[in-house]
Amino acid sequence: MNATTLLLLQLAGPTYLVLGLGMMLNPEKYLASMKQLKNNGLFLMWAGAASLIVAAAILNYHFLWETPFEILVSLIGVGAAVKGLHIALSPASFIKNVERMMTMRMMKYGSLLILLVGAYMTWGGYFA
């Protein structure tokens, strides 16, 4: 496995795993946090900047599309770029999209997806 892929799996995997579990155990807290997003422009700006930095790092150093792990890491980089650009170029539109997804049902499925992706990445980073 590529050394950069391994490093990114080891960093992101446990992070996604813990976030997914936290979202499953405390969905109300995460929904409340997302509702506050529209009232905190500074946080939104920093979230967009952080997404663009993550995207630039991944896409500059890990634009690999051969193995399933490489594809997953590269897709996370592309997703971070889309998110960061969306926040930077149209924060009102980003907030509207987040508000549409703020349901308990979306939280349930989203947290499960994040948990599973995190488990897969952790397995790939430490045990595969």
N, C-alpha and C positions, 0 to 999 in steps of 0.2 A: 504494500500500500504506500502511496505517496506520503512523504513525511508531513507535508502541509495539510493534507487531508486528515491524517491521524491527529495532528495537533488541534485542528478545528473541531473534529469529532469529540475529542477529549474536553475541549472548552465548552462547546455548545450543547453537547449531549446531556450532561448532568444539569446544566442550566435549564434546558427545556423540560427535562424530567421533573425537576423541582417546581418550576412554574406551572406545568400541567397539573401536578398533584395539588399545589396550592389553590389553583383555580377550581379544581374539583371539590376540595374541602371547604372553600370559602367563596362560593360564587357571588354571594351578595356583596362582599367587600370589593371584589373585582368589578362588578357592575357599577357600584357606587363610585369607584375610582374613575371609570370610563366616563361616567356622567359629569364628573368634575372637569374633564379634559377641556370642554368648550369654555370654561371660565378661567383657564390658566394658560394664557398665550405664551408665556415664557417657557413653561414646561413643554408645550407643544413644539416650540421652536427648537429646543434642545433635543427633543425626541427625533425631530426631523434631521437635525445635524448628526446625531449619533447614528441614525439609520444610514445616512450618506457615507459616514466614515467607515462603518462596518461594510457597506456595499463596496466602497472603493478598495478596501483591504482585501476582501474576498475576490472581487473581480479582477484586481490587478495581480494577485498572487495565486489564485486558485480558479482559473477559468478552465476547468477540466470536465470532460463529459464522457468518460469511458466506463467506469465502474459505477454501480449503484450508489456507493458512498460519495464518490466524486460528484455525481449528478445531484445528489441531495444537497451537498454543501454549496455547489454552484447555484442551485435554485434558491437557496436561502440568500445568497448574495444578490441575485436578481430581484428577489422579493424585497430585500432591504432597499435596493435602489428605487424600485417602484414606490415603496412607502415613503422614503425620504423625499423623492421628487414631488409626490402628491402633497405632502405636508408643506414643502417649501413653495410650491407654485400655486396651490389652491387649498389653503388651510380650512376654509369654510366648507368646501366640498369633502375634504377628508373627515371633518367632524360630522357632516351629514351621513356619510357612509358608516362611521362608527356608531352613530345613533341608531341606524337601521338594524345593526347587528346586536344591539344591546338587549337581548332577550335571554331568559333563563335557558331556553332550548339551545340557542347558539352557544351559550356559555358551556352547557353540558357537552355538546359535540366538539366544540373548539378545544376545551380542556382535554378531552379524550385524545383528540388528534395530536395536540402538543405533547401530551404524556407519551403516546406511542412513538412519535418521532424522536423524542428525547431518549426513550428506552432503546430504540434502534441505533441511534447515534452513540449512546453510551456503550452499548454492546460492541459496536464497530470500533470505537476508540480504545476500548480496554480489553476486549475478550476475543475479537475475531482474528 
